[in-house]
Amino acid sequence: MKYYITTPIYYVNDRPHLGHAYTTVAADVLARWRRSKGEEVFFLTGTDEHGAKVAQAAKNANQNPREFCDEKARSFKNAWQRFGIEYSNFIRTTDAAHEAAVQKFLQALFEAGYICKARYKGLYCQGCEQYKIPDDLIEGLCPDHQTKPQEMEEESYFFKLSKLEKDLEQKIESDEIKIRPVERKNEVLSFIKSGLKDISISRKNVKWGIPLPFDAEHTAYVWVDAFLNYLTGLGWDGSVGEDFYKLKTKNQKLDFWPPDLQLMAKDIVRVHATIWLGLLLALKIPPPKNFFVHGFFTLNDQKMSKSLGNVIWPEELTEKFGADAARFLLLSFTPFGQDGDISWEKMAEKYNSDLADGLGNLTSRVFNLIEKNFDGKIEATKSDLDISYLMKDIKIYESLLTIKEKIEWANKYIDENKVWELVKNDKEKGREVLSRLLGAIVAIGEALAPFMPKISEKILARAKAGKIKKGEILFPKIV
Ligand code: MSP
């Protein structure tokens, strides 16, 4: 079984932030879990490097855009390394192969009659790199960027998205393309039903972009360029129609197409469900099977924002807690799909209670008792801990809760049986209880593997050693 999972590609105008880490860690957890079930997984992430916003950021940094992008792409890769992310490919939209494929695709779209030239006038938000309609704005400002969109009028090429309205509606409605949580599906559907307009897909005034193959005075709209990463990330060369299938027989990676799961936050589901799906349907490329849309993180109940000084950088999190605990903490505050709030205090508290006092204490107590009283030798009794039915459903948070309950059960089981006395008074009963606890630890260690790969490895190595030892502390308390 093949499984293809993607994250959005992140804009390089800024350094990686916690919101980016959230999606990427979640994708990595899902990818690792699928791999552990024996599936062949392709996990794609990367960076979105063209457009006015990135060009402006490069200018502000006094760098040429290419150098600027190289540096930023590196900082994303470094961040993901710190979190132990194992992606299959890191795609950059400035890769020559990506640029060539985008051109080839746009030429095909043009030839298929899906592109026409027109004048456009509207309100453009540079933060979103999107035109806004008055209904999108709150008191005249873009709600995501708190800035006033600029009046813009330009001659540009349009993608005839309106032609695909019915097709999109039918495929989303019927769950052929499944959008979850269902509220997001409904939101997208009502947007589509309100009528899709053709959209401008080229910019004359943006030089930092991919030139249109049929009119080099224009560059491709950054979102169109960006969406195609999901294809070029597999080594697709822009082929459509029969050539797409021919390429598939030559290129093993393209066999992963279509995506089984595309993750994104709620801010970008609408563009994905309209422009991205529209581009595919127009040229009859099989569309993705699932979108899963997660919520937004706030910090101390405020939007994370650099200007407010209200940010946690990903590296601060891994430095303070270590990679595995940072992964765990990111995912354990909110059901995946809902908005959630975090703070340093809440994270430290959770780290101490769930990891230091919970999991860390459990393993050190059990391993210590086995080492001291049974010369490190005890058979584990098999213990059940099933999270598959949850993980299949992308219930990441609920999976962690289930594991946490097992840890709590085991710690209570030690206390209730007063195992430290039992091993002195009734050695056989003590052995039985400890072997049940050891089994629980093995099950917990295995279930935690996708979430905390290194810690899980440590726990399992200790639990399965010929001679069990207490070993070093897994989670030093944080004060
Ligand atoms: N480049 C586009 C996406 C193109 S995909 C073809 C983009 N980039 S972005 O850098 O702004 O990143 C957006 C993504 O970052 C969101 O969809 C989400 O995955 C993540 N997040 C950004 N801020 C976030 C929070 N505060 N909370 C959770 N995730 C958020 O849009």
Residues whose N, C-alpha, C, O or C-beta is under 5 A from the ligand:
A	BS01	MSP	P8 I9 Y10 Y11 G19 H20 Y22 T23 D48 A226 F227 M264 A265 I268 G295 F296 F297
